[in-house]
Amino acid sequence: ICVCFPDRGEANLASKLWSQQMPNMSGFHISTIKDGARPDDQLIIVVNPGFNISEWLDMESQLNKDDTIPILVVNGDMDRVRNGYYPRLF
């Protein structure tokens, strides 16, 4: 499982806090959208892409290059995507 954040600072903070809170948790890693997922990931969780449209474009192009890994977006301003605030991307 790859947990991705739009910003490197957010990813670093999450890594630090999660390693302190759950030191024995395995099976997932933290990344940024631009760094992408690993080939062996079976799920990508993207945390809060939002206002910056390039985050959405990077998410599509960087995370799942072969289009086989499911992507779950958490709190990603979906209302703006669904109500036409942003142009159709996907």
N, C-alpha and C positions, 0 to 999 in steps of 0.2 A: 504494500500500500504506500503510495506516495501522497504526502500532504503538502500541497503547494500554496505558497503565499505570493502575492504580486510583488512584494518589496523584499529586498535582501535583509533590511533591518527587522522586518516582521518575522522573517524566517529565522534569523539569528535569535531573536527574543523567544520565539516558540521553542526552538531547540534547547535553549538554556533552561527555560521553565519546565518543559516536559521532561527533560533528563533529570531535573531535581525532583519532580513530583512522581515520576514513574520510571525509576532507573532500570527496572528489569523488563520493561515493555519492549518486545521485539516484534518484528513483522512489519514495521513501517519506518519510513524515513521522511525527513523534512527537506523541502527543496523550494526553489522559486520557480515561477512560471517560465522565465527565460532559461533557467538551467535545465528544465524539463524532467521527465520521468526516466526511470531505468527500464531497460528492455524486459526485465523480469517482473515488473510491477503488474498487478492484476486489477488494480483500482487506483484512480487518481481522484483525490479530494482537493478541490480548489477552494481556499478560504477567502471570501470577500473580494473578488474582483469587482470593480464597480465603475466609478465615474470615468476613469480613463479608458477610452475605447481601445487603445492599443493593448491593454491587458486582455481583452476578449480576443483580439486578433492573435496575440501571442499564445493564448491558451489553445486555440485551434491549431496553430502551426507548429508550436514547440512541444506540446505535451504528448500528443498522440499521433505521431507521424504515420503510423500504419493503420490508424483508425480501428484498432481492435481492443483497446483498453477503455472500459467505461469511465466517464468523467462525471463526478458528482460535484456540483457547485453549491456552496453553502453561503447564503446571504449575499448573493451577487447582484443586487439591484434588479432582480428579475422583473419587477413591475415595470421598470423602464424599458426593458427589452420587449416585454409582452404588449405594452400599450402603444408602441410605435415611437417612443422617445428617441431610440436609436434606429438607424436603418437596419433592414434585415441582413443578418450576417451569415447565418447557417442554414 
